[in-house]
Amino acid sequence: MSYPIRVRATALVIENDSVLLVEYRDEEGVHYNLPGGGVEPGESVTEGVHRELMEETMLEVTVGPIAFVYEYAPHLNTQDAGSDIHTLYLVFECTPIEGSRPRFPDRPDEDQSGVRWIPLAELDGIILYPNIKPHIQQFVSNRRAIELIEDHQLEPYPRQVELRELQSEEDDALYEMVQEIGEGQNGFINSLYASDKENFRAHLCRNVEYAQGLNLQDGHVPQTIFWFYVQGQPVGYGKLRHHLTDRLREHGGHIGYIIRPSARGKGYGKRLLRELLAESRNRGIRDVLLTCDASNTASRKVIEANQGMLAETTEDACKYWIQL
């Protein structure tokens, strides 16, 4: 895989007015680098700093804020040929963990000849690549750092859309939605519809058992019911059947869904089906069958918007397959 810009995780370790550098010897003599290297797939930038420091200096550190950022852009570099890889160096201020000291690694990089503490007062007398000696001196004098903002540490916004599995205890908002839906329509049977809240709770418990494959009636298969929320409000629900019978292959399929009447006409059906298909994929169901009444144009459009391929049409029903 090629990258437009290569990210390099780099450490700036200052202690006792000295900076930790990696020493190299080649045909041109001795030069130094800050410890660091390219971030590898599957690791964060700070994880890359820890790994590179261990590989090059055997030093354990606490990674602090970004001291500065350095960019190497080959098309702007007129001084020498250099590398042809566009690289962004993120240089982190790092503090050694108590008891950990740098040393020459057991498996050093090619041409690596040492790990050195170089006094800041002697930086002008060495060759450091890249030549950021003045920037190191300036940082040590001012200690003005840049905070690294990591997405996984940010407080997330509440999900605008959420699919949640039915539980044996649910609140009144869901009971009211089920009652609003009524007994069902267009081939969808509202199996949660109840005459009162006590019967509603009984339906919930029975559907929890169905999701676990327990106490199934003859000809029925395990199925899980998912509530569909938009901005924290329930607007519909869906059924996901774990496998099919011959009867379900003719009518019913893997997925059934419905949107409450007061929330229709807003495109929620398409999103609900998309979320149910994602749940199907998570459960290993890769070929999903959906059926609907042939006259139900709205349902057909929802299925086709989710890549449903029409496989069969009869006078009464349409069969669609979706491959995940």
C-alpha positions as CSV (number, residue, x, y, z in Angstrom):
1,M,0.0,0.0,0.0
2,S,1.3,3.4,-0.9
3,Y,0.8,6.5,1.3
4,P,0.7,10.1,0.0
5,I,2.4,11.2,3.3
6,R,4.3,8.9,5.6
7,V,3.9,9.7,9.4
8,R,7.0,9.3,11.5
9,A,6.8,9.0,15.3
10,T,9.8,10.7,16.9
11,A,10.9,11.2,20.4
12,L,12.6,14.3,22.0
13,V,14.1,13.2,25.3
14,I,15.8,15.9,27.3
15,E,17.6,15.2,30.6
16,N,20.2,17.2,32.5
17,D,20.5,19.7,29.7
18,S,21.3,16.9,27.2
19,V,19.3,15.4,24.3
20,L,19.1,11.7,23.6
21,L,20.2,10.9,20.0
22,V,20.9,7.8,18.0
23,E,24.4,7.7,16.4
24,Y,25.1,6.3,13.0
25,R,28.3,5.7,11.1
26,D,28.4,5.4,7.3
27,E,30.8,6.2,4.4
28,E,30.3,9.9,5.0
29,G,31.1,9.7,8.7
30,V,29.1,10.2,11.9
31,H,25.6,11.7,12.1
32,Y,22.8,11.6,14.6
33,N,19.0,11.2,14.5
34,L,16.3,11.7,17.1
35,P,14.9,8.2,18.0
36,G,11.9,7.4,15.8
37,G,10.5,5.8,12.7
38,G,7.5,5.2,10.6
39,V,4.2,4.4,12.2
40,E,3.2,0.8,11.4
41,P,-0.3,-0.4,10.5
42,G,-2.4,-1.1,13.5
43,E,-0.7,1.2,16.0
44,S,-1.3,4.8,17.1
45,V,1.4,7.5,16.8
46,T,2.2,7.4,20.5
47,E,2.4,3.6,20.4
48,G,4.9,4.1,17.5
49,V,7.0,6.4,19.8
50,H,7.2,3.7,22.5
51,R,8.1,1.0,20.0
52,E,10.8,3.0,18.2
53,L,12.4,4.1,21.5
54,M,12.6,0.5,22.6
55,E,14.0,-0.7,19.3
56,E,16.6,2.0,19.0
57,T,17.5,2.9,22.6
58,M,15.9,0.3,24.9
59,L,14.4,3.3,26.9
60,E,10.9,3.3,28.4
61,V,9.2,6.6,28.5
62,T,6.1,8.6,29.2
63,V,5.0,10.2,26.0
64,G,4.1,13.8,26.4
65,P,2.7,16.5,24.1
66,I,4.1,17.3,20.6
67,A,7.1,19.5,20.8
68,F,7.0,20.4,17.1
69,V,6.1,19.0,13.7
70,Y,8.5,18.7,10.8
71,E,7.6,18.1,7.2
72,Y,9.9,16.7,4.5
73,A,8.3,17.4,1.0
74,P,10.5,15.9,-1.7
75,H,9.2,18.2,-4.4
76,L,10.3,21.3,-2.4
77,N,13.7,19.9,-1.4
78,T,16.3,21.5,-3.6
79,Q,19.4,21.0,-1.4
80,D,20.0,17.3,-2.1
81,A,18.3,14.2,-3.6
82,G,17.3,12.7,-0.3
83,S,14.3,10.4,0.0
84,D,11.4,10.5,-2.4
85,I,8.9,9.8,0.4
86,H,6.8,12.7,1.6
87,T,7.2,12.5,5.4
88,L,5.6,14.2,8.4
89,Y,7.6,14.0,11.6
90,L,5.6,14.3,14.8
91,V,8.2,15.0,17.5
92,F,6.9,14.2,21.0
93,E,8.5,15.4,24.3
94,C,9.2,12.2,26.3
95,T,10.2,11.6,29.9
96,P,12.2,8.5,30.9
97,I,10.4,6.2,33.3
98,E,12.1,5.9,36.6
99,G,14.7,3.2,36.6
100,S,14.9,2.9,32.8
101,R,18.1,4.0,31.1
102,P,19.0,4.0,27.4
103,R,21.5,1.6,26.0
104,F,22.7,0.1,22.7
105,P,19.9,-2.2,21.5
106,D,20.4,-6.0,21.1
107,R,19.3,-5.7,17.4
108,P,20.4,-2.3,16.2
109,D,19.5,-0.7,12.9
110,E,22.0,-1.0,10.0
111,D,24.8,1.6,10.5
112,Q,23.7,2.3,14.1
113,S,26.8,2.8,16.2
114,G,25.6,4.2,19.5
115,V,23.0,5.8,21.7
116,R,24.3,9.1,23.1
117,W,23.4,11.9,25.4
118,I,24.6,15.0,23.6
119,P,24.8,18.2,25.7
120,L,22.6,21.0,24.3
121,A,25.6,23.3,24.4
122,E,27.4,20.9,22.0
123,L,24.6,20.5,19.4
124,D,26.2,22.9,17.0
125,G,29.2,20.6,16.8
126,I,27.4,17.6,15.4
127,I,25.5,16.6,12.3
128,L,21.8,16.0,13.1
129,Y,19.3,14.9,10.5
130,P,17.1,16.7,10.0
131,N,18.9,19.8,10.9
132,I,16.5,20.9,13.6
133,K,19.1,21.9,16.2
134,P,17.9,25.5,16.6
135,H,14.3,24.2,17.0
136,I,15.4,21.9,19.8
137,Q,17.2,24.7,21.6
138,Q,14.2,27.0,21.2
139,F,11.8,24.4,22.5
140,V,14.0,23.8,25.6
141,S,14.0,27.5,26.2
142,N,10.3,28.1,25.8
143,R,8.6,24.7,26.4
144,R,5.7,25.5,24.2
145,A,4.1,22.2,23.3
146,I,1.3,21.2,21.0
147,E,-1.4,18.9,22.4
148,L,-2.1,15.7,20.5
149,I,-5.9,15.2,20.4
150,E,-6.7,11.5,20.1
151,D,-10.2,10.6,18.8
152,H,-10.6,7.6,21.1
153,Q,-10.2,9.9,24.1
154,L,-12.9,12.4,23.0
155,E,-16.4,12.4,24.5
156,P,-18.6,11.0,21.7
157,Y,-21.8,12.6,20.7
158,P,-24.9,10.5,21.3
159,R,-25.7,8.3,18.3
160,Q,-28.3,9.9,16.1
161,V,-29.4,6.4,15.0
162,E,-29.3,3.3,17.2
163,L,-30.4,-0.3,16.9
164,R,-31.0,-2.0,20.3
165,E,-31.9,-5.6,21.1
166,L,-35.2,-6.2,22.9
167,Q,-35.0,-6.9,26.6
168,S,-37.4,-8.5,29.0
169,E,-38.0,-5.1,30.7
170,E,-38.8,-2.1,28.6
171,D,-40.1,1.4,29.2
172,D,-43.5,2.9,28.4
173,A,-42.3,4.7,25.3
174,L,-41.9,1.4,23.5
175,Y,-45.2,0.1,24.7
176,E,-46.8,3.3,23.3
177,M,-45.0,2.8,20.0
178,V,-46.2,-0.8,19.7
179,Q,-49.8,0.2,20.4
180,E,-49.5,3.0,17.8
181,I,-48.4,0.5,15.2
182,G,-51.4,-1.7,15.9
183,E,-51.7,-5.3,14.8
184,G,-49.6,-4.8,11.7
185,Q,-50.0,-4.2,8.0
186,N,-48.7,-5.1,4.6
187,G,-47.8,-8.6,5.7
188,F,-46.0,-7.4,8.9
189,I,-47.4,-9.0,12.0
190,N,-46.9,-6.9,15.1
191,S,-46.3,-9.8,17.5
192,L,-45.7,-7.3,20.4
193,Y,-49.2,-5.7,20.2
194,A,-51.0,-6.2,23.5
195,S,-54.2,-5.3,25.2
196,D,-52.4,-3.9,28.2
197,K,-48.9,-3.4,29.7
198,E,-49.0,-6.7,31.5
199,N,-49.5,-8.6,28.3
200,F,-46.9,-6.4,26.7
201,R,-44.4,-7.6,29.3
202,A,-45.4,-11.2,28.6
203,H,-44.7,-10.7,24.9
204,L,-41.3,-9.2,25.7
205,C,-40.3,-12.3,27.8
206,R,-41.5,-14.6,25.1
207,N,-39.4,-12.8,22.4
208,V,-36.3,-12.9,24.6
209,E,-36.8,-16.7,24.7
210,Y,-37.2,-16.8,20.9
211,A,-34.0,-14.9,20.5
212,Q,-32.3,-17.7,22.5
213,G,-34.1,-20.4,20.6
214,L,-36.2,-21.5,23.6
215,N,-39.8,-22.6,23.7
216,L,-40.4,-22.2,20.0
217,Q,-43.8,-23.0,18.6
218,D,-43.9,-25.6,15.8
219,G,-42.7,-24.2,12.5
220,H,-41.1,-21.1,14.2
221,V,-37.4,-20.3,14.1
222,P,-35.2,-18.3,16.5
223,Q,-35.5,-14.5,15.8
224,T,-34.2,-11.4,17.5
225,I,-36.2,-8.2,17.7
226,F,-34.4,-4.8,17.5
227,W,-35.8,-1.5,18.5
228,F,-34.9,1.4,16.2
229,Y,-34.2,4.8,17.7
230,V,-33.6,8.2,16.0
231,Q,-32.3,11.0,18.3
232,G,-33.2,8.9,21.3
233,Q,-36.8,8.3,20.3
234,P,-38.2,4.9,19.2
235,V,-39.6,5.1,15.7
236,G,-39.8,1.5,14.7
237,Y,-38.5,-2.0,15.1
238,G,-37.3,-5.0,13.1
239,K,-37.2,-8.8,13.3
240,L,-34.1,-10.8,12.3
241,R,-34.7,-14.5,11.8
242,H,-31.6,-16.6,12.4
243,H,-32.4,-19.1,9.6
244,L,-35.2,-20.0,7.2
245,T,-37.9,-22.6,6.8
246,D,-39.5,-23.5,3.5
247,R,-42.5,-21.4,4.6
248,L,-40.3,-18.4,5.3
249,R,-38.6,-18.8,2.0
250,E,-42.0,-18.2,0.4
251,H,-43.1,-15.4,2.7
252,G,-41.3,-13.6,5.5
253,G,-37.6,-14.1,4.7
254,H,-34.9,-13.2,7.2
255,I,-36.0,-9.7,8.0
256,G,-39.2,-7.9,8.7
257,Y,-39.5,-4.3,9.8
258,I,-42.0,-1.5,10.5
259,I,-42.0,2.2,11.2
260,R,-44.6,3.7,13.5
261,P,-47.2,5.7,11.6
262,S,-46.3,9.1,13.1
263,A,-42.7,8.7,11.9
264,R,-43.3,7.6,8.3
265,G,-42.3,9.5,5.2
266,K,-38.9,10.5,6.6
267,G,-36.7,7.8,5.1
268,Y,-36.4,5.9,8.3
269,G,-37.3,2.6,6.7
270,K,-34.2,2.6,4.5
271,R,-32.0,3.3,7.5
272,L,-33.7,0.7,9.7
273,L,-33.1,-2.0,7.0
274,R,-29.5,-0.9,6.6
275,E,-28.9,-1.3,10.3
276,L,-30.6,-4.7,10.3
277,L,-28.5,-5.9,7.4
278,A,-25.4,-4.8,9.4
279,E,-26.6,-7.0,12.3
280,S,-27.2,-9.9,9.9
281,R,-23.6,-9.6,8.7
282,N,-22.3,-9.6,12.3
283,R,-24.2,-12.8,12.9
284,G,-22.8,-14.5,9.8
285,I,-25.9,-14.3,7.6
286,R,-24.4,-13.2,4.3
287,D,-27.3,-14.0,1.9
288,V,-30.4,-12.3,3.2
289,L,-33.9,-12.9,1.9
290,L,-36.6,-10.2,2.1
291,T,-40.2,-10.6,0.9
292,C,-42.9,-8.0,0.5
293,D,-46.3,-7.7,-1.0
294,A,-46.1,-7.1,-4.8
295,S,-48.3,-4.0,-4.4
296,N,-46.2,-2.5,-1.6
297,T,-44.3,0.0,-3.7
298,A,-42.8,1.8,-0.7
299,S,-41.3,-1.4,0.7
300,R,-39.9,-2.4,-2.6
301,K,-38.1,0.9,-2.9
302,V,-36.6,0.5,0.6
303,I,-35.3,-2.9,-0.3
304,E,-33.9,-1.9,-3.7
305,A,-32.2,1.2,-2.0
306,N,-30.3,-1.4,0.1
307,Q,-29.1,-3.3,-3.0
308,G,-31.9,-5.8,-3.0
309,M,-31.9,-7.9,-6.2
310,L,-35.4,-9.0,-7.3
311,A,-35.3,-12.8,-7.6
312,E,-39.0,-13.7,-8.1
313,T,-42.4,-12.0,-8.5
314,T,-45.8,-13.7,-8.1
315,E,-49.2,-12.2,-8.0
316,D,-49.0,-11.7,-4.3
317,A,-45.3,-11.3,-3.3
318,C,-41.8,-10.2,-4.4
319,K,-38.6,-12.0,-3.3
320,Y,-35.4,-10.1,-2.9
321,W,-31.9,-11.3,-2.1
322,I,-29.2,-9.1,-0.6
323,Q,-25.6,-10.3,-0.5
324,L,-23.5,-8.9,2.3
